[in-house]
Amino acid sequence: MGIKKSVSLSDSSIAFANARFEEINWSPIINGAIADLKWLLKASTPDLSAADWLPILNAYNGHFFDTPLHRSGSISIASCIMDDHGALELKELPEEYREPVRRIAKLTQAEQMATLDIVRRFWQSTTNKTISGDTLEDQIKNLINS
């Protein structure tokens, strides 16, 4: 059973709903949108190895995700990793990060959004001690499947 909450919706959220639904019933619309987003994020999560996840997680360690992704224009996780190391060129990165950054740079915007969702939940779960798994790969796998 859900709990009743009071929320404010932006004009663009209301317009989004009005364009898609003849009758507005906010609870199923919002719950459905969240369910669709969860499905899309899971379907878009790329198959990355622990060697790929490590530089991503390190680059966003301590990052405060306060700006909605759509306001940043585009997502470039590879650039964030480069910035985290003060690197302007791939050869300036630690050698073990070069191949992962090459792979990460090829991810679509949807894949990068899904990746950042995992990153957010990873750091949130480590803070709350709710992450499970003995290895980084197990922890990431558990987050993807939750």
C-alpha positions, 0 to 999 in steps of 0.5 A, spaced: 500 500 500 502 506 498 502 512 502 499 519 500 504 525 498 503 532 496 507 534 490 508 540 485 508 538 478 511 543 473 507 546 467 511 541 462 509 535 467 502 537 466 503 538 459 506 531 458 500 528 461 495 532 458 498 530 451 498 522 453 491 521 457 484 523 456 482 523 463 488 525 468 488 521 474 495 523 477 497 517 481 497 512 476 500 517 471 506 518 476 507 511 478 506 509 471 512 514 469 516 511 474 515 504 472 516 506 465 523 509 467 525 503 471 524 499 465 528 503 460 534 504 465 534 497 466 533 495 459 539 501 457 544 498 462 550 496 458 554 490 460 560 493 463 566 489 467 568 491 474 574 494 470 569 499 467 565 500 473 571 502 477 573 509 474 566 510 473 565 510 480 571 513 482 569 519 478 563 520 481 565 519 488 562 524 492 558 527 487 552 531 488 547 529 483 542 535 484 542 537 477 537 533 472 540 530 467 536 534 461 539 540 464 546 538 462 545 538 455 548 531 454 552 526 458 559 524 457 562 519 463 568 518 459 569 526 460 568 526 467 573 520 468 578 524 464 576 530 468 577 526 475 584 525 473 586 532 470 587 528 463 586 532 456 588 526 452 587 518 453 595 517 454 594 521 460 590 516 464 592 511 468 594 505 463 588 501 467 583 506 465 584 507 458 581 501 455 575 502 459 574 509 457 574 508 450 569 503 451 565 508 456 566 513 450 562 509 445 555 508 450 549 512 448 546 517 452 540 512 454 546 507 456 550 513 460 543 515 463 542 508 466 549 507 468 549 514 472 543 511 475 547 505 478 552 510 480 547 514 484 544 508 487 551 505 489 553 511 493 547 511 496 547 504 498 554 504 501 552 510 505 546 507 507 549 500 508 544 497 504 548 494 498 549 487 498 555 482 494 562 480 496 565 483 490 564 490 486 561 485 480 556 482 485 554 489 488 553 492 481 549 486 479 544 486 485 543 494 483 541 492 476 537 487 478 533 491 484 
